[in-house]
Amino acid sequence: MKTIVFLATAILSISAFAFPTVGDRVTFNGTFTSAQGSANFMQDLELSAFDKASNKFTMKIAITLPNGEIKEEEKQVDTSELMSEETINTIMSVCDSQGGKLEKITVVAGEFETCKIDHGDGNVSWLGKVPFGVVKERVVDAEKNVVEMELAMFENGQK
C-alpha cells in the first residue's frame, strides 16, 4: 500500500505538466526502490474528455504493478492545473537562465531536448516538448524511497 501512495504522489507531480488536448497520452516505465528492494511498474496517463462548461479534463490514470495488477483512476483536472505547450516552450527557452540545464537525453520513447531541473534532495525532472511535459523524473520521499520514471511512449491528442 505504501508503494501505491508514493506512486500516486509521483502521478500528481506529473499531472502538473500537460499539453491540454483530448487524446494526449503517455506511458512511463518506472522503478520504485525502497530499503526492502525495488519493483518495476508502468504508468499510463490520458486526457480522455473535456467539459467546456467546467473547463476541466477527465484524466485517466493506470498503474500496472509488478504482479500485473492494474490500478485505475479517473479524475477531473482544471485546465489551470495543466501546463500549455506555450508554457513548456517558455521553460525550454529560459531553462539555463533560471537554474536549469538544457540537456539532450535518450529514453525508450526516443531522443529529446530537455530542461533538467534539480529540485534538491535527489529530486530531478527532465521536461520536454511532449504531452504532460515530463520526459524523465526522479522523486525521493522523506523516507528515501525513490521513484524513477522515463517516457516509453507518447501520443499527441486532437488539435
C-alpha positions in Angstrom: 0.0 0.0 0.0 2.9 2.4 0.8 4.2 1.9 -2.7 0.9 2.9 -4.2 0.7 6.0 -2.1 4.2 7.0 -3.2 3.4 6.3 -6.8 0.2 8.4 -6.5 2.4 11.3 -5.3 4.6 11.0 -8.3 1.5 11.0 -10.5 0.3 14.2 -9.0 3.7 15.9 -9.8 3.5 14.7 -13.4 -0.1 15.9 -13.9 1.1 19.5 -13.5 2.7 19.3 -16.9 0.5 18.7 -19.9 -0.4 19.8 -23.4 -4.1 20.2 -22.6 -5.6 18.3 -25.5 -8.1 15.4 -25.5 -6.3 12.3 -26.6 -2.9 13.3 -25.1 -1.4 10.1 -23.8 1.8 9.0 -22.2 3.3 5.8 -20.9 6.2 5.7 -18.4 8.3 2.8 -17.4 9.3 3.2 -13.8 11.1 1.7 -10.8 10.2 2.0 -7.2 13.2 1.5 -4.8 13.0 1.2 -1.0 15.0 -0.4 1.7 13.1 -3.6 1.0 14.2 -3.7 -2.6 12.9 -2.5 -6.0 10.0 -3.1 -8.2 9.2 -2.1 -11.8 5.9 -0.6 -12.8 4.2 1.1 -15.8 2.1 4.2 -15.6 -0.3 5.5 -18.3 -1.9 9.0 -18.3 -4.5 10.1 -20.8 -6.7 13.1 -21.2 -9.9 11.4 -22.3 -12.5 14.2 -22.3 -13.0 17.9 -21.9 -16.0 19.6 -20.3 -16.2 23.2 -21.7 -18.7 24.3 -19.0 -16.4 23.4 -16.1 -13.1 23.9 -18.0 -11.9 20.5 -16.8 -10.3 17.5 -18.5 -11.0 13.9 -17.5 -7.6 12.3 -16.8 -7.4 8.5 -16.9 -4.5 7.1 -14.7 -3.5 3.5 -14.8 -0.6 1.9 -12.9 0.5 -1.6 -13.8 2.1 -3.2 -10.7 4.9 -5.8 -10.8 2.4 -8.6 -10.3 0.4 -7.5 -13.4 -2.4 -5.9 -11.3 -3.7 -2.7 -12.8 -4.8 0.2 -10.5 -7.0 2.6 -12.4 -8.4 6.0 -11.5 -10.2 8.9 -13.3 -10.0 12.4 -12.0 -11.2 15.9 -13.1 -8.3 18.3 -13.8 -8.9 22.0 -14.3 -7.0 23.5 -17.2 -5.3 25.9 -14.8 -3.5 22.8 -13.4 -2.2 21.8 -16.8 0.7 23.5 -18.4 0.2 24.7 -22.0 2.5 23.9 -24.9 3.5 27.6 -24.9 4.5 27.4 -21.2 6.7 24.4 -21.9 8.3 26.3 -24.8 8.9 29.2 -22.4 10.5 26.8 -19.9 12.8 25.5 -22.6 13.8 29.0 -23.7 14.7 30.2 -20.2 16.0 27.0 -18.8 19.6 27.9 -18.4 19.0 31.4 -17.1 16.6 30.1 -14.4 18.9 27.5 -12.9 18.0 24.5 -15.2 20.3 22.9 -17.7 19.4 22.2 -21.3 20.2 18.5 -21.9 19.6 16.0 -24.7 18.6 12.7 -23.3 17.6 9.3 -24.7 14.7 7.3 -23.2 12.7 4.4 -24.6 10.4 6.8 -26.5 13.3 8.5 -28.3 15.8 11.3 -28.0 14.6 14.6 -26.6 15.9 18.1 -25.9 15.0 18.7 -22.2 15.3 21.2 -19.4 16.8 19.3 -16.5 15.6 20.8 -13.2 17.3 19.7 -10.0 14.8 20.3 -7.2 17.2 19.2 -4.5 17.3 16.2 -2.2 17.7 13.9 -5.2 14.6 15.1 -7.0 15.2 15.8 -10.6 12.9 16.4 -13.6 13.7 16.4 -17.3 11.0 18.5 -19.1 10.5 18.4 -22.8 8.1 19.1 -25.6 5.8 16.1 -25.2 2.3 15.7 -23.8 2.4 16.0 -20.0 5.8 17.7 -20.4 7.8 15.1 -18.5 10.4 13.0 -20.3 12.1 11.6 -17.2 11.7 12.1 -13.5 13.3 11.0 -10.2 11.3 11.6 -7.0 12.7 10.9 -3.5 10.5 11.0 -0.4 11.4 11.7 3.2 12.0 8.0 3.9 14.4 7.8 0.9 12.1 5.8 -1.2 12.8 6.5 -4.9 10.6 6.5 -7.9 12.4 6.8 -11.3 10.3 7.1 -14.5 11.1 7.6 -18.1 8.9 8.2 -21.1 8.2 4.9 -23.0 5.5 6.1 -25.4 3.5 9.3 -26.2 0.6 10.3 -28.5 -0.4 13.8 -29.2 -4.2 14.3 -29.0 -6.6 16.2 -31.1 -5.7 19.7 -32.2 
